[in-house]
Each structure stands twice: as C-alpha cells, then as structure tokens.
Amino acid sequence: MPLYTDQTDHILQLEGPPQRIISLVPSQTELLYDLGLGQRIAGITKFCVHPRRVLADKTKIGGTKTVRADIIRRLEPDFIIANKEENIREQVEELRSLYPVWTSDIKNLADACRMMAAIGDITGAASEAEQVTTTIQYGFDNLATLSRPLRTAYLIWQKPLMTVGGDTFINDMLQRCGLVNVFAGRTRYPQISMEDLQAAQCELLLLSSEPFPFKQKHVKEWEARLPGTRILLADGEMFSWYGSRLLLAPEYFGQLLATIQ
C-alpha cells in the first residue's frame, strides 16, 4: 500500500484513492470539488461554504476547531484532510489514531501549490491538480504590482486588534501585490495596540472581511483614527484561502491594486 508524507512530516498509508473524504478545511474542501471529487466528499465543517450549491447537503462535522468525532465515526471516512493552523492539534492527533489524516501547513504560494499537487496525487486527480496549479502560477506571474512598495497593515480582528506577521500566507499574498507588511517582523497573528498601528506609519490599511467581518462603517471609523492613511476593505478569502480559490486571486488583486493606484 502506498505511503504519503504530509506537510507536517506525518506519514500515512492508503489502500488506494480514497472514496469517502472528510475535509476539516474550507479552502481545501473547495479544492476537492474543483478537482472533480465532489461526489467523494462525505463530510465538511460548517465553515465550508464554497461551492454553496454543492455543499449544502453535505454532513457537517462541526467547526474547524470543534470537530465532532462521533459524527466522523458514523461517516466512516477513508481519508481526512486537515490543516496545522486551522485545526486543533489534539483533535487531529486523535483522528490520526483512527483514520488516514493528511495535514497541510501553508505559509506561501509554493506551499499551497505543493498541497494541491499532493491532494491530486493521493486522490487520483493529479492531472486536474496540475492544471489548477499551473493556471494559478501563471496568474501570479503576470500580476502587475504597484509602481512602488506601499507600507501596509492588514487587520483580521477588531477587539482586540490583530494583524498578520511575516510567517503567514497572507503576508506572502501582500508581498506578491507589492505591499510591504509593516508588521512582518512579528509572527503569526499578533495582537497590537492603537499606538503600535499609529507608530507603524502605514500608508495603506486593509480591513479583512474574515475572520472579523469588517464593513464600510469600520472604514469610516478608521479614517478618523488614522488621518492620512488610505483605508480599504479586503476580501479575506482572496488573501487567506490557499486552495483553488487562488484561481480567482490574481484578478482580484489586480482590481484592488488598480483602485490603490
């Protein structure tokens, strides 16, 4: 039986291409569908919303951090897809003791493409995965960035204020747009103060649509707090979903940069 090593160096064994897949990661659930594997998806999280028309009737196994082991047991999966950041380590380890679990660890576009290729290989959809990653890479290779780097802060939460560090996938997306993350010297998703944000002297502040749902009313509030800083809403899925949604990201980033220019 073939052995596979995931992005956390965990080795798992499969008898063949899995037929009953549970995904604990929204962006990777969408990937399964775009690889033509929708019929093999047995269970998803309540946050797996794309494509909505297909996933509405799929069994929900809880949230990304509140996995229901009892529901998973009833579904009898032969393959589970998880993520190091989005899922709870203890829950993933418990599932590993019972099922083949492949865990991704994504910090940049290259990691994302390797994940997609690996999922394609495991599921027997290697050619479909190659087409997806090739299209994504082409889109990013042809993305026209800003004429000069722009000092940027990206907020993901309001109370407390939280941003993104330099070791995140979002930071890689910012860099590919020619946006310089003013908090790149920090790690993961640090909590910051208003004083930190003011001292950073960012030229652009992006308010993400997820996980905190920033709206236009928040833009007005921040304009009063940071006069002289350009403030825009950002589609959080485009910046943080590292599956096949990346097919749409270059066009979105191009439109966003055109607005900034």
MIDREN-70330 format. One record per residue (C-alpha): residue number from 1; residue in one letter; x, y, z. Coordinates in pm, 1 decimal, m for minus. Layout:
N
+-----+----+----------+----------+----------+
:   i : aa :        x :        y :        z :
+-----+----+----------+----------+----------+
: NUM :  a :        X :        Y :        Z :
...
+-----+----+----------+----------+----------+
This chain:
261
+-----+----+----------+----------+----------+
:   i : aa :        x :        y :        z :
+-----+----+----------+----------+----------+
:   1 :  m :      0.0 :      0.0 :      0.0 :
:   2 :  p :    136.4 :    345.4 :    m91.4 :
:   3 :  l :    275.0 :    574.6 :    178.7 :
:   4 :  y :    232.6 :    951.7 :    177.2 :
:   5 :  t :    406.5 :   1220.8 :    382.0 :
:   6 :  d :    205.9 :   1533.1 :    461.0 :
:   7 :  q :    334.4 :   1887.7 :    517.1 :
:   8 :  t :    388.9 :   1822.0 :    888.6 :
:   9 :  d :    607.1 :   1517.3 :    810.0 :
:  10 :  h :    336.5 :   1275.2 :    922.0 :
:  11 :  i :    336.4 :    951.7 :    722.1 :
:  12 :  l :      8.2 :    785.4 :    633.1 :
:  13 :  q :    m86.1 :    476.4 :    437.7 :
:  14 :  l :   m375.3 :    434.6 :    197.3 :
:  15 :  e :   m503.8 :    125.2 :     20.0 :
:  16 :  g :   m590.4 :    329.5 :   m289.2 :
:  17 :  p :   m758.6 :    652.9 :   m398.7 :
:  18 :  p :   m994.7 :    748.4 :   m112.6 :
:  19 :  q :  m1368.0 :    733.4 :   m174.6 :
:  20 :  r :  m1509.8 :    881.5 :    148.6 :
:  21 :  i :  m1325.8 :   1204.8 :    223.9 :
:  22 :  i :  m1380.7 :   1438.1 :    516.1 :
:  23 :  s :  m1236.2 :   1787.5 :    492.3 :
:  24 :  l :  m1172.1 :   1993.9 :    803.7 :
:  25 :  v :  m1053.6 :   2293.5 :    599.5 :
:  26 :  p :  m1286.6 :   2522.4 :    397.0 :
:  27 :  s :  m1034.8 :   2616.9 :    127.7 :
:  28 :  q :   m934.1 :   2254.7 :     76.8 :
:  29 :  t :  m1298.2 :   2146.9 :     59.5 :
:  30 :  e :  m1342.2 :   2381.4 :   m235.2 :
:  31 :  l :  m1027.6 :   2233.3 :   m388.2 :
:  32 :  l :  m1173.1 :   1881.6 :   m372.5 :
:  33 :  y :  m1476.0 :   1999.4 :   m566.6 :
:  34 :  d :  m1264.4 :   2178.7 :   m827.2 :
:  35 :  l :  m1061.5 :   1860.4 :   m874.2 :
:  36 :  g :  m1384.2 :   1683.1 :   m968.3 :
:  37 :  l :  m1412.3 :   1498.0 :   m636.3 :
:  38 :  g :  m1739.8 :   1642.9 :   m510.6 :
:  39 :  q :  m1914.1 :   1305.3 :   m502.7 :
:  40 :  r :  m1644.5 :   1162.9 :   m277.0 :
:  41 :  i :  m1681.9 :   1431.5 :     m7.2 :
:  42 :  a :  m1851.8 :   1262.7 :    289.7 :
:  43 :  g :  m1824.1 :   1538.1 :    548.2 :
:  44 :  i :  m1725.2 :   1902.8 :    586.1 :
:  45 :  t :  m1713.9 :   2174.8 :    850.6 :
:  46 :  k :  m1986.2 :   2434.0 :    898.0 :
:  47 :  f :  m1743.0 :   2691.5 :    755.2 :
:  48 :  c :  m1703.5 :   2508.8 :    423.0 :
:  49 :  v :  m1921.8 :   2737.3 :    212.0 :
:  50 :  h :  m1785.0 :   2707.9 :   m142.9 :
:  51 :  p :  m1936.8 :   2595.7 :   m368.8 :
:  52 :  r :  m2255.2 :   2656.0 :   m170.1 :
:  53 :  r :  m2494.9 :   2484.1 :   m410.9 :
:  54 :  v :  m2297.2 :   2159.9 :   m389.1 :
:  55 :  l :  m2207.8 :   2153.6 :    m21.4 :
:  56 :  a :  m2546.6 :   2246.8 :    124.7 :
:  57 :  d :  m2648.7 :   1883.4 :    168.6 :
:  58 :  k :  m2313.6 :   1750.2 :    290.9 :
:  59 :  t :  m2291.1 :   1627.4 :    650.8 :
:  60 :  k :  m2136.8 :   1886.1 :    885.4 :
:  61 :  i :  m1885.4 :   1752.6 :   1137.0 :
:  62 :  g :  m1869.1 :   2071.2 :   1348.0 :
:  63 :  g :  m1632.9 :   2365.5 :   1314.0 :
:  64 :  t :  m1266.7 :   2372.5 :   1218.8 :
:  65 :  k :  m1175.3 :   2383.5 :   1589.0 :
:  66 :  t :  m1476.5 :   2193.4 :   1725.2 :
:  67 :  v :  m1461.6 :   1865.9 :   1535.8 :
:  68 :  r :  m1732.9 :   1613.5 :   1627.8 :
:  69 :  a :  m1556.0 :   1277.7 :   1647.2 :
:  70 :  d :  m1889.3 :   1096.0 :   1687.4 :
:  71 :  i :  m2019.1 :   1228.0 :   1354.6 :
:  72 :  i :  m1691.5 :   1144.4 :   1182.7 :
:  73 :  r :  m1714.0 :    790.9 :   1318.0 :
:  74 :  r :  m2060.0 :    746.3 :   1168.7 :
:  75 :  l :  m1937.5 :    868.6 :    829.6 :
:  76 :  e :  m1664.0 :    601.6 :    818.1 :
:  77 :  p :  m1409.5 :    808.4 :    619.7 :
:  78 :  d :  m1112.3 :    652.7 :    444.4 :
:  79 :  f :   m927.9 :    987.9 :    423.8 :
:  80 :  i :   m934.2 :   1313.1 :    624.2 :
:  81 :  i :   m777.5 :   1643.9 :    523.6 :
:  82 :  a :   m669.7 :   1882.9 :    799.8 :
:  83 :  n :   m453.5 :   2192.2 :    841.3 :
:  84 :  k :   m191.5 :   2266.9 :   1107.4 :
:  85 :  e :   m314.7 :   2621.4 :   1166.8 :
:  86 :  e :   m689.9 :   2590.6 :   1123.9 :
:  87 :  n :   m746.0 :   2272.5 :   1325.1 :
:  88 :  i :   m668.1 :   2184.2 :   1686.4 :
:  89 :  r :   m357.3 :   1969.0 :   1722.7 :
:  90 :  e :   m505.7 :   1735.7 :   1985.0 :
:  91 :  q :   m814.0 :   1673.3 :   1772.9 :
:  92 :  v :   m602.9 :   1596.3 :   1465.3 :
:  93 :  e :   m381.9 :   1357.4 :   1662.6 :
:  94 :  e :   m688.5 :   1173.9 :   1794.3 :
:  95 :  l :   m821.1 :   1134.6 :   1440.4 :
:  96 :  r :   m479.4 :   1012.5 :   1322.0 :
:  97 :  s :   m505.6 :    720.9 :   1562.9 :
:  98 :  l :   m819.5 :    605.0 :   1380.7 :
:  99 :  y :   m801.1 :    726.6 :   1018.4 :
: 100 :  p :   m552.7 :    833.4 :    749.2 :
: 101 :  v :   m517.4 :   1209.9 :    806.3 :
: 102 :  w :   m321.4 :   1435.4 :    570.8 :
: 103 :  t :   m234.9 :   1773.3 :    726.5 :
: 104 :  s :   m126.7 :   2079.0 :    530.1 :
: 105 :  d :    100.0 :   2358.8 :    658.2 :
: 106 :  i :     75.5 :   2662.3 :    430.7 :
: 107 :  k :    289.5 :   2975.1 :    461.7 :
: 108 :  n :    322.1 :   3082.9 :     98.0 :
: 109 :  l :    207.0 :   3019.0 :   m257.3 :
: 110 :  a :    465.7 :   2745.2 :   m312.5 :
: 111 :  d :    334.1 :   2554.4 :     m9.1 :
: 112 :  a :    m20.7 :   2591.2 :   m141.5 :
: 113 :  c :     72.2 :   2454.8 :   m484.6 :
: 114 :  r :    256.7 :   2161.2 :   m326.7 :
: 115 :  m :    m50.3 :   2086.2 :   m114.9 :
: 116 :  m :   m276.8 :   2087.1 :   m420.0 :
: 117 :  a :    m40.9 :   1859.6 :   m612.0 :
: 118 :  a :    m24.0 :   1617.5 :   m318.5 :
: 119 :  i :   m402.7 :   1603.0 :   m278.4 :
: 120 :  g :   m433.4 :   1544.1 :   m651.5 :
: 121 :  d :   m181.2 :   1260.3 :   m636.6 :
: 122 :  i :   m349.3 :   1092.2 :   m339.0 :
: 123 :  t :   m699.2 :   1111.9 :   m484.8 :
: 124 :  g :   m612.7 :   1012.1 :   m839.7 :
: 125 :  a :   m670.1 :   1364.4 :   m970.4 :
: 126 :  a :   m307.0 :   1454.9 :  m1041.6 :
: 127 :  s :   m368.7 :   1595.6 :  m1389.5 :
: 128 :  e :   m656.9 :   1812.7 :  m1264.6 :
: 129 :  a :   m438.4 :   1941.6 :   m979.9 :
: 130 :  e :   m156.4 :   2020.6 :  m1220.7 :
: 131 :  q :   m393.8 :   2222.8 :  m1438.2 :
: 132 :  v :   m513.8 :   2417.9 :  m1133.6 :
: 133 :  t :   m164.3 :   2496.1 :  m1002.9 :
: 134 :  t :    m30.7 :   2585.4 :  m1347.4 :
: 135 :  t :   m315.8 :   2832.6 :  m1400.1 :
: 136 :  i :   m264.9 :   2982.7 :  m1055.1 :
: 137 :  q :    108.4 :   3024.2 :  m1106.1 :
: 138 :  y :     53.3 :   3184.9 :  m1446.5 :
: 139 :  g :   m189.7 :   3432.7 :  m1292.8 :
: 140 :  f :     53.1 :   3537.7 :  m1022.4 :
: 141 :  d :    348.1 :   3551.0 :  m1262.2 :
: 142 :  n :    153.7 :   3803.0 :  m1470.9 :
: 143 :  l :     18.4 :   4010.4 :  m1182.9 :
: 144 :  a :    121.2 :   4374.8 :  m1227.4 :
: 145 :  t :    230.0 :   4505.2 :   m887.5 :
: 146 :  l :    237.3 :   4864.3 :   m763.7 :
: 147 :  s :    487.2 :   5106.2 :   m912.5 :
: 148 :  r :    644.0 :   5144.0 :   m567.9 :
: 149 :  p :    615.2 :   4936.6 :   m246.1 :
: 150 :  l :    341.6 :   5060.3 :    m13.2 :
: 151 :  r :    368.5 :   5033.6 :    365.7 :
: 152 :  t :     61.8 :   4831.1 :    459.6 :
: 153 :  a :   m113.6 :   4693.9 :    767.1 :
: 154 :  y :   m372.8 :   4417.0 :    740.3 :
: 155 :  l :   m623.4 :   4375.5 :   1023.1 :
: 156 :  i :   m805.5 :   4046.6 :   1085.1 :
: 157 :  w :   m975.4 :   4131.0 :   1416.6 :
: 158 :  q :  m1111.6 :   4439.6 :   1590.1 :
: 159 :  k :  m1131.9 :   4373.4 :   1966.6 :
: 160 :  p :   m851.9 :   4308.8 :   2033.9 :
: 161 :  l :   m672.2 :   4446.3 :   1730.5 :
: 162 :  m :   m497.3 :   4164.4 :   1547.4 :
: 163 :  t :   m281.7 :   4169.8 :   1237.3 :
: 164 :  v :    m62.1 :   3927.0 :   1039.8 :
: 165 :  g :    306.5 :   3852.8 :   1084.0 :
: 166 :  g :    572.6 :   3773.8 :    830.3 :
: 167 :  d :    538.5 :   3395.5 :    850.5 :
: 168 :  t :    180.3 :   3380.8 :    723.7 :
: 169 :  f :     20.4 :   3303.9 :    389.6 :
: 170 :  i :   m148.8 :   3645.3 :    397.6 :
: 171 :  n :    192.4 :   3811.2 :    422.6 :
: 172 :  d :    302.7 :   3625.2 :    109.2 :
: 173 :  m :     m4.9 :   3749.3 :    m75.9 :
: 174 :  l :     67.2 :   4107.2 :     35.1 :
: 175 :  q :    423.7 :   4079.6 :    m90.5 :
: 176 :  r :    309.3 :   3949.1 :   m428.2 :
: 177 :  c :     97.0 :   4262.7 :   m463.1 :
: 178 :  g :    392.3 :   4490.2 :   m385.1 :
: 179 :  l :    253.1 :   4571.6 :    m40.1 :
: 180 :  v :    503.6 :   4584.7 :    246.2 :
: 181 :  n :    362.4 :   4441.3 :    568.5 :
: 182 :  v :    463.8 :   4683.5 :    845.1 :
: 183 :  f :    427.4 :   4401.9 :   1098.4 :
: 184 :  a :    628.6 :   4143.7 :    903.0 :
: 185 :  g :    879.7 :   4132.6 :   1187.6 :
: 186 :  r :    622.3 :   3965.2 :   1409.5 :
: 187 :  t :    497.7 :   3606.8 :   1394.5 :
: 188 :  r :    161.2 :   3450.7 :   1317.7 :
: 189 :  y :   m131.8 :   3672.0 :   1419.9 :
: 190 :  p :    m10.4 :   3916.0 :   1684.8 :
: 191 :  q :   m227.7 :   4137.6 :   1896.4 :
: 192 :  i :   m136.6 :   4504.9 :   1854.2 :
: 193 :  s :   m235.9 :   4836.1 :   2011.1 :
: 194 :  m :   m358.9 :   5154.0 :   1850.3 :
: 195 :  e :    m23.5 :   5304.7 :   1942.2 :
: 196 :  d :    154.6 :   5025.5 :   1751.6 :
: 197 :  l :    m56.4 :   5096.0 :   1445.8 :
: 198 :  q :     m1.2 :   5469.9 :   1459.7 :
: 199 :  a :    373.0 :   5425.8 :   1511.8 :
: 200 :  a :    394.0 :   5194.1 :   1209.2 :
: 201 :  q :    305.2 :   5488.8 :    982.5 :
: 202 :  c :    131.9 :   5269.0 :    728.5 :
: 203 :  e :     24.8 :   5427.6 :    402.9 :
: 204 :  l :   m247.8 :   5168.0 :    348.6 :
: 205 :  l :   m470.6 :   4986.1 :    596.5 :
: 206 :  l :   m661.4 :   4681.9 :    474.4 :
: 207 :  l :   m961.0 :   4563.7 :    678.0 :
: 208 :  s :  m1029.4 :   4198.3 :    608.1 :
: 209 :  s :  m1376.1 :   4050.1 :    562.2 :
: 210 :  e :  m1274.5 :   3750.0 :    775.5 :
: 211 :  p :  m1244.7 :   3622.5 :   1038.5 :
: 212 :  f :  m1379.3 :   3953.2 :   1172.5 :
: 213 :  p :  m1634.3 :   4088.4 :    922.5 :
: 214 :  f :  m1510.6 :   4443.1 :    871.2 :
: 215 :  k :  m1765.6 :   4658.9 :    685.2 :
: 216 :  q :  m1776.0 :   5003.7 :    526.0 :
: 217 :  k :  m1879.4 :   5156.2 :    860.5 :
: 218 :  h :  m1545.1 :   5044.4 :   1003.0 :
: 219 :  v :  m1362.1 :   5219.0 :    719.9 :
: 220 :  k :  m1517.7 :   5548.7 :    832.5 :
: 221 :  e :  m1415.7 :   5481.3 :   1192.4 :
: 222 :  w :  m1055.8 :   5408.8 :   1097.8 :
: 223 :  e :  m1027.1 :   5711.7 :    873.1 :
: 224 :  a :  m1083.8 :   5925.2 :   1183.5 :
: 225 :  r :   m821.3 :   5730.2 :   1378.3 :
: 226 :  l :   m554.7 :   5729.6 :   1106.8 :
: 227 :  p :   m575.5 :   6051.8 :    907.4 :
: 228 :  g :   m353.5 :   6038.7 :    603.0 :
: 229 :  t :   m376.1 :   5659.3 :    573.1 :
: 230 :  r :   m565.9 :   5504.2 :    281.4 :
: 231 :  i :   m819.1 :   5256.1 :    421.0 :
: 232 :  l :   m988.0 :   4985.3 :    215.4 :
: 233 :  l :  m1188.4 :   4670.2 :    271.7 :
: 234 :  a :  m1018.4 :   4348.6 :    164.1 :
: 235 :  d :  m1170.9 :   4016.5 :     62.0 :
: 236 :  g :  m1028.2 :   3785.8 :    326.5 :
: 237 :  e :  m1090.0 :   3475.0 :    118.7 :
: 238 :  m :   m863.9 :   3606.2 :   m157.0 :
: 239 :  f :   m583.7 :   3676.1 :     89.1 :
: 240 :  s :   m611.8 :   3366.7 :    308.6 :
: 241 :  w :   m778.4 :   3078.3 :    120.6 :
: 242 :  y :   m489.8 :   2870.7 :    m14.5 :
: 243 :  g :   m681.8 :   2620.0 :   m225.3 :
: 244 :  s :   m831.9 :   2654.0 :   m570.8 :
: 245 :  r :   m983.3 :   2994.1 :   m477.8 :
: 246 :  l :   m636.2 :   3114.8 :   m576.3 :
: 247 :  l :   m756.7 :   3078.4 :   m935.7 :
: 248 :  l :   m957.2 :   3397.1 :   m872.9 :
: 249 :  a :   m698.3 :   3580.9 :   m662.8 :
: 250 :  p :   m475.7 :   3737.3 :   m933.2 :
: 251 :  e :   m773.3 :   3909.1 :  m1099.7 :
: 252 :  y :   m899.4 :   4032.3 :   m761.8 :
: 253 :  f :   m555.5 :   4161.1 :   m664.1 :
: 254 :  g :   m524.3 :   4334.9 :   m999.3 :
: 255 :  q :   m851.5 :   4517.5 :   m939.2 :
: 256 :  l :   m751.0 :   4606.7 :   m581.6 :
: 257 :  l :   m414.7 :   4744.5 :   m695.8 :
: 258 :  a :   m582.6 :   4945.2 :   m970.4 :
: 259 :  t :   m800.7 :   5104.6 :   m703.2 :
: 260 :  i :   m496.7 :   5180.4 :   m490.1 :
: 261 :  q :   m303.7 :   5329.7 :   m783.6 :
+-----+----+----------+----------+----------+
